[in-house]
Amino acid sequence: MNKKTIYQMIVDQSGSMTGSESQVIEGFNGQLKSIQTIQKEFPNQELVMGLRFFNSQVDRYAIPFNNKVSS
């Protein structure tokens, strides 16, 4: 049985990270490299990545495996 792993990346656009942009970009890129490494190590594992942005409003979603999105 193949496993499915979901990675959810969340990007803060509220301005609260002002001054830390280079650290945030470095961390984001590091996560992408880690996911790529995992994909190479486990080619039969399904990896799914979501990307969300927020500013003054935060939306929370649960994504079950039946592909129905609920908030």
N, CA and C atoms as a LAMMPS dump frame, in Angstrom:
ITEM: TIMESTEP
0
ITEM: NUMBER OF ATOMS
213
ITEM: BOX BOUNDS ff ff ff
-5.0000000000000000e+02 5.0000000000000000e+02
-5.0000000000000000e+02 5.0000000000000000e+02
-5.0000000000000000e+02 5.0000000000000000e+02
ITEM: ATOMS id mol type element x y z
1 1 1 N 0.842 -1.188 0
2 1 2 C 0 0 0
3 1 3 C 0.887 1.251 0
4 2 1 N 0.647 2.139 -0.941
5 2 2 C 1.389 3.39 -1.005
6 2 3 C 0.817 4.386 -0.01
7 3 1 N 1.694 5.131 0.603
8 3 2 C 1.266 6.147 1.554
9 3 3 C 1.149 7.486 0.846
10 4 1 N 0.309 8.34 1.395
11 4 2 C 0.122 9.684 0.865
12 4 3 C 0.478 10.663 1.973
13 5 1 N 1.361 11.591 1.673
14 5 2 C 1.757 12.609 2.627
15 5 3 C 1.395 13.962 2.053
16 6 1 N 0.725 14.777 2.872
17 6 2 C 0.322 16.115 2.443
18 6 3 C 1.144 17.142 3.211
19 7 1 N 1.8 18.013 2.469
20 7 2 C 2.554 19.127 3.049
21 7 3 C 1.765 20.394 2.799
22 8 1 N 1.53 21.162 3.839
23 8 2 C 0.798 22.421 3.7
24 8 3 C 1.736 23.558 4.08
25 9 1 N 2.102 24.369 3.112
26 9 2 C 2.977 25.519 3.343
27 9 3 C 2.09 26.747 3.517
28 10 1 N 2.378 27.543 4.531
29 10 2 C 1.587 28.734 4.824
30 10 3 C 2.512 29.941 4.804
31 11 1 N 2.142 30.936 4.01
32 11 2 C 2.97 32.13 3.847
33 11 3 C 2.242 33.327 4.468
34 12 1 N 2.927 33.999 5.372
35 12 2 C 2.396 35.17 6.079
36 12 3 C 2.663 36.419 5.239
37 13 1 N 1.612 37.085 4.806
38 13 2 C 1.749 38.325 4.053
39 13 3 C 1.251 39.524 4.861
40 14 1 N 1.121 39.357 6.166
41 14 2 C 0.546 40.409 7.003
42 14 3 C 1.526 41.538 7.304
43 15 1 N 2.793 41.32 7.061
44 15 2 C 3.791 42.329 7.396
45 15 3 C 4.458 42.061 8.74
46 16 1 N 3.963 41.091 9.497
47 16 2 C 4.544 40.801 10.808
48 16 3 C 5.94 40.19 10.704
49 17 1 N 6.295 39.712 9.515
50 17 2 C 7.61 39.105 9.32
51 17 3 C 8.606 40.089 8.679
52 18 1 N 8.225 41.358 8.613
53 18 2 C 9.1 42.365 8.027
54 18 3 C 10.456 42.342 8.725
55 19 1 N 11.5 42.315 7.917
56 19 2 C 12.851 42.238 8.449
57 19 3 C 13.39 40.819 8.504
58 20 1 N 12.51 39.856 8.327
59 20 2 C 12.911 38.447 8.373
60 20 3 C 12.732 37.765 7.024
61 21 1 N 12.575 38.545 5.966
62 21 2 C 12.269 37.981 4.659
63 21 3 C 13.291 36.944 4.205
64 22 1 N 14.565 37.25 4.347
65 22 2 C 15.586 36.306 3.868
66 22 3 C 15.541 34.995 4.652
67 23 1 N 15.273 35.061 5.95
68 23 2 C 15.167 33.848 6.759
69 23 3 C 13.939 33.031 6.366
70 24 1 N 12.829 33.715 6.069
71 24 2 C 11.608 33.029 5.664
72 24 3 C 11.818 32.335 4.318
73 25 1 N 12.414 33.042 3.371
74 25 2 C 12.676 32.461 2.048
75 25 3 C 13.621 31.277 2.17
76 26 1 N 14.646 31.414 2.976
77 26 2 C 15.601 30.325 3.188
78 26 3 C 14.906 29.105 3.793
79 27 1 N 14.042 29.325 4.773
80 27 2 C 13.31 28.226 5.395
81 27 3 C 12.349 27.561 4.429
82 28 1 N 11.661 28.362 3.626
83 28 2 C 10.73 27.832 2.629
84 28 3 C 11.481 26.984 1.617
85 29 1 N 12.583 27.5 1.089
86 29 2 C 13.384 26.752 0.121
87 29 3 C 13.954 25.476 0.732
88 30 1 N 14.337 25.539 2.009
89 30 2 C 14.831 24.349 2.704
90 30 3 C 13.765 23.271 2.799
91 31 1 N 12.526 23.674 3.066
92 31 2 C 11.428 22.715 3.118
93 31 3 C 11.197 22.072 1.756
94 32 1 N 11.263 22.875 0.691
95 32 2 C 11.099 22.326 -0.659
96 32 3 C 12.186 21.3 -0.975
97 33 1 N 13.426 21.598 -0.593
98 33 2 C 14.522 20.652 -0.826
99 33 3 C 14.315 19.366 -0.033
100 34 1 N 13.826 19.485 1.196
101 34 2 C 13.557 18.3 2.013
102 34 3 C 12.485 17.428 1.374
103 35 1 N 11.436 18.065 0.85
104 35 2 C 10.364 17.32 0.19
105 35 3 C 10.902 16.621 -1.051
106 36 1 N 11.749 17.306 -1.809
107 36 2 C 12.348 16.694 -3.006
108 36 3 C 13.217 15.5 -2.631
109 37 1 N 13.962 15.599 -1.54
110 37 2 C 14.808 14.501 -1.076
111 37 3 C 13.951 13.3 -0.674
112 38 1 N 12.868 13.565 0.045
113 38 2 C 11.958 12.484 0.449
114 38 3 C 11.367 11.812 -0.78
115 39 1 N 11.02 12.614 -1.785
116 39 2 C 10.436 12.064 -3.011
117 39 3 C 11.423 11.143 -3.72
118 40 1 N 12.697 11.498 -3.702
119 40 2 C 13.716 10.649 -4.336
120 40 3 C 13.933 9.361 -3.54
121 41 1 N 13.893 9.466 -2.209
122 41 2 C 14.103 8.294 -1.348
123 41 3 C 12.938 7.317 -1.406
124 42 1 N 11.725 7.841 -1.556
125 42 2 C 10.514 7.024 -1.537
126 42 3 C 9.674 7.318 -2.782
127 43 1 N 10.125 6.848 -3.943
128 43 2 C 9.442 7.197 -5.196
129 43 3 C 8.013 6.669 -5.298
130 44 1 N 7.65 5.665 -4.522
131 44 2 C 6.29 5.124 -4.576
132 44 3 C 5.322 5.83 -3.634
133 45 1 N 5.855 6.754 -2.832
134 45 2 C 4.998 7.486 -1.898
135 45 3 C 4.434 8.713 -2.604
136 46 1 N 3.127 8.911 -2.473
137 46 2 C 2.49 10.074 -3.084
138 46 3 C 2.667 11.29 -2.177
139 47 1 N 3.253 12.345 -2.711
140 47 2 C 3.45 13.584 -1.972
141 47 3 C 2.593 14.666 -2.614
142 48 1 N 1.842 15.36 -1.78
143 48 2 C 0.987 16.446 -2.244
144 48 3 C 1.362 17.688 -1.452
145 49 1 N 1.478 18.815 -2.137
146 49 2 C 1.846 20.048 -1.455
147 49 3 C 0.802 21.115 -1.726
148 50 1 N 0.367 21.76 -0.661
149 50 2 C -0.558 22.885 -0.772
150 50 3 C 0.163 24.15 -0.353
151 51 1 N -0.269 25.257 -0.891
152 51 2 C 0.341 26.556 -0.569
153 51 3 C -0.782 27.533 -0.273
154 52 1 N -0.728 28.14 0.893
155 52 2 C -1.741 29.114 1.308
156 52 3 C -1.045 30.409 1.727
157 53 1 N -1.727 31.505 1.466
158 53 2 C -1.249 32.822 1.863
159 53 3 C -2.276 33.442 2.803
160 54 1 N -1.79 34.237 3.76
161 54 2 C -2.729 34.962 4.608
162 54 3 C -2.154 36.321 4.949
163 55 1 N -3.058 37.254 5.27
164 55 2 C -2.635 38.569 5.754
165 55 3 C -3.398 38.859 7.042
166 56 1 N -4.431 39.654 7.018
167 56 2 C -5.164 39.934 8.257
168 56 3 C -6.248 38.894 8.538
169 57 1 N -6.538 38.042 7.575
170 57 2 C -7.545 37.002 7.735
171 57 3 C -6.894 35.635 7.555
172 58 1 N -7.252 34.711 8.426
173 58 2 C -6.724 33.355 8.338
174 58 3 C -7.863 32.414 7.998
175 59 1 N -7.717 31.687 6.9
176 59 2 C -8.683 30.669 6.527
177 59 3 C -8.109 29.309 6.883
178 60 1 N -8.884 28.49 7.546
179 60 2 C -8.435 27.146 7.92
180 60 3 C -9.281 26.138 7.176
181 61 1 N -8.622 25.2 6.544
182 61 2 C -9.308 24.164 5.785
183 61 3 C -8.793 22.791 6.19
184 62 1 N -9.691 21.864 6.248
185 62 2 C -9.325 20.459 6.411
186 62 3 C -9.528 19.81 5.055
187 63 1 N -8.552 19.078 4.596
188 63 2 C -8.648 18.44 3.291
189 63 3 C -8.614 16.934 3.493
190 64 1 N -9.782 16.313 3.618
191 64 2 C -9.81 14.86 3.771
192 64 3 C -9.489 14.174 2.452
193 65 1 N -9.228 12.908 2.499
194 65 2 C -8.817 12.173 1.317
195 65 3 C -9.939 11.976 0.3
196 66 1 N -11.169 12.286 0.652
197 66 2 C -12.244 12.159 -0.329
198 66 3 C -12.37 13.424 -1.186
199 67 1 N -11.405 14.322 -1.071
200 67 2 C -11.294 15.547 -1.864
201 67 3 C -12.389 16.57 -1.619
202 68 1 N -13.169 16.436 -0.563
203 68 2 C -14.141 17.452 -0.205
204 68 3 C -13.475 18.415 0.766
205 69 1 N -13.551 19.693 0.486
206 69 2 C -12.915 20.715 1.317
207 69 3 C -13.94 21.262 2.282
208 70 1 N -13.559 21.336 3.551
209 70 2 C -14.436 21.929 4.557
210 70 3 C -13.653 22.965 5.336
211 71 1 N -14.345 23.93 5.867
212 71 2 C -13.653 24.976 6.65
213 71 3 C -14.088 24.927 8.093
